[in-house]
């Protein structure tokens, strides 16, 4: 009997809550609806708050509630994990209120929302570029804030994601190795040069990437394999380039986890070159 009474009371409470929400939606008292939206937001009922605020935004624009209601709407979507919509409304806020109460937060959260929405490195990174741009704009507009370092670290993480995608492209070229031309089965070539150029471009654009060592060993491997498969008249010159790359790698990464492989490449490349010890 007690269990039945508890269930009835719970149901009544739920019905009362649903009834209250329906009354808010039907109401034409916009200040009442605004206060209800704030209450839903405060209780973490972001979906309800968003529904009410979506209706209020065009009505509240230009009133004393307009600014706060727009920022609150953006936060409801952020809290629900709908980061693209959240960023859109944060952007709308700081565009509409460039000197508003929440402008700094809106710019920061717009970038943070896009940061949280970026995909894994193998996928298209258009949104990653957009997130970097948004965070860089925040840093330009608010250079001395407590969130400046957080924004910078997010940019570094996003750049590492871009580097990883490009690294995967360079590695794919390397893994493809040699190929036979379509027009003639006797015409062969390789993808090693593409691997080298791609990796070198990454290092030029992102010289401090955490993947610098991995990119550098990839360049060394690709140069050696390209030299190894070269025709005789080009082999020695390309092996010399490989040895140059070996010294550059060894100087930069003397304790590298790849050192055993690096030394083996040097040993093999040296066989094709005149007195290496004298030259280097």
HUBELWO-V945867 format. One record per helix or strand of 2 or more residues. SS is the DSSP state (alpha for helix, beta for strand). FROM is the first residue (numbers start at 0). LEN is the number of residues. If there is no record, write none. Layout:
SS,FROM,LEN
SS,FROM,LEN
This chain:
alpha,1,25
alpha,29,13
alpha,45,15
alpha,65,15
alpha,82,14
alpha,102,15
alpha,125,16
alpha,147,29
beta,177,3
beta,187,3
alpha,191,14
alpha,211,17
alpha,231,21
alpha,258,12
alpha,275,4
